[in-house]
Amino acid sequence: MKSAVVVFPASNCDRDMIVALEKVTGQKPHIVWHQDSEIPDVDLIALPGGFSFGDYLRCGAMAARSPAMKEVIARADKGVNVFGVCNGFQVLTETGLLPGALMRNQSLKFVCKHVDLKVENTDTPYTNAYEQGQVINIPVAHHDGNYFADDDTLKELEDDGRVVFRYMDNPNGSRNDIAGIINRRKNILGMMPHPERLIEEAQGGTDGRGFFESMLNSLN
Ligand SMILES: NC(=O)CC[C@H](N)C(=O)O
């Protein structure tokens, strides 16, 4: 599987994403600097976690306006898979590729721990390797993970099965316990937890591996 990882100033989970993609798919991803306006021909573009531009303005707001993101939007429109984790999810909402916003955690504190997530929809290119309703344990690390969308948007997400994961024990105040959502076309997924941090036993578990295996499955 050919992939690219977009790196912004103060991304800090890019290396983990690169390692996970290479380990599971067997191919080294291309690394795209935020100022690059060209992205190689790939099956997947990953937006990694971090604190792009120091989280100034709103998390992900400045990154969303970078030259690389113009190309990400163009590729997403063509149906290329785009996978945003944590700050990557924030960038996706800031570009409007996914609805809603990630607000400051309800506790006003940075949350860094493992959480249980329920897989709500396995009919996506990111979750087909899991069982419907499976509970997986994945780390979160953020201060702005409190998912907000208005009532109409929430209803649409719920009715369309686009809430892909839910927190079993909500760590940040997200509406409807939402941890990750997908767009209508099912090629763009954003989630706050970090699956790239749990792909081999040496990291304490492999619950995140299924995301990368799912992406591979979806190409076959
Ligand atoms: N790990 C991350 O990607 C952090 C995301 C974001 N900057 C926050 O703290 O909310």
The ligand as an SDF file (V2000), in Angstrom:
LIG
                    3D

 10  9  0  0  0  0  0  0  0  0999 V2000
   -1.4750   14.1630   20.5590 N   0  0  0  0  0  0  0  0  0  0  0  0
   -1.9980   15.1270   19.8590 C   0  0  0  0  0  0  0  0  0  0  0  0
   -2.1510   15.0390   18.6430 O   0  0  0  0  0  0  0  0  0  0  0  0
   -2.3980   16.3760   20.5830 C   0  0  0  0  0  0  0  0  0  0  0  0
   -3.5030   17.0590   19.8470 C   0  0  0  0  0  0  0  0  0  0  0  0
   -3.8090   18.4780   20.2300 C   0  0  0  0  0  0  0  0  0  0  0  0
   -2.8120   19.3780   19.8860 N   0  0  0  0  0  0  0  0  0  0  0  0
   -4.3470   18.5570   21.6200 C   0  0  0  0  0  0  0  0  0  0  0  0
   -3.6030   18.5150   22.5760 O   0  0  0  0  0  0  0  0  0  0  0  0
   -5.5240   18.6110   21.7410 O   0  0  0  0  0  0  0  0  0  0  0  0
  1  2  1  0
  2  3  2  0
  2  4  1  0
  4  5  1  0
  5  6  1  0
  6  7  1  0
  6  8  1  0
  8  9  2  0
  8 10  1  0
M  END
$$$$
